Amino acid sequence: MQRSLLFLILLFSFTTNAQDIGDLFTAGKGIAGNSSQDKIPKRWFSTAEAEFSVNYEVRYDFSRYKTNGDLISGGNAELENKASFGALYSINYPVFNKLSLGAVGGFQYQGQQKISALKLGAIIRYHFINYESVNINLMTAYNVGLSDKIKGDMANVRLGLQFPIVKNYDFNLNLNVFADYNYYMLDENQAFLDEPGERGKSLIYRSYGVSLGFLF
């Protein structure tokens, strides 16, 4: 229950800091042109993409303890912004007209603190015309830590706008622009500031990025 509540708080924090979703719909309609098609034939489709993003905020939260283990206080610090990269695969199927739901798996590497994690989650897309055209997407994922510094947690939220740049009979080459929010729980033995009695609690990454990939 506590973990679910934490994730809802993270989702709210992300959406209040991200671009207004109404602006994304306006941009999507502009790219799609005529989006008045009423019915899309249902079918399975997949995406595979490589991503690159740059942090605009990296916040480190920690606690300070006395030598006897008593808590003194908590604190936070802004760390240097660095780039991240990764890869995602999704398999999707329409649940309603113009609305599809997919399962997501992938990998992400954060340059700040050299953190690696696998991602397992879900993505929901709103398609303006059809599956090969522009869509707005919202992804949530569980981070499976590959680095000893972090613990696995349900703490990645991504809001994006995806559109085709090359169309082919067998596949599309798509560009996705997105805002990303990542929350990592730290092993308490981690300390990045070298302060007396410091124990790391969490790292929060906020970033903007792009991904390039195939829809087939």
Secondary structure, 3 states (H helix, E strand, C coil): CHHHHHHHHHHHHHHHHCCCHHHHHHHHHHHHCCCCCCCCCCCCEEEEEEEEEEEEEEEEEEEEECCCCCEEEEEEEECCCCEEEEEEEEEEEEEECCEEEEEEEEEEEECCCCEEEEEEEEEEEEECCCCCCCEEEEEEEEEEECCCCEECEEEEEEEEEEEEEEECCCCEEEEEEEEEEEEEEECCCCCCCCCCCEEEEEEEEEEEEEEEEEEC
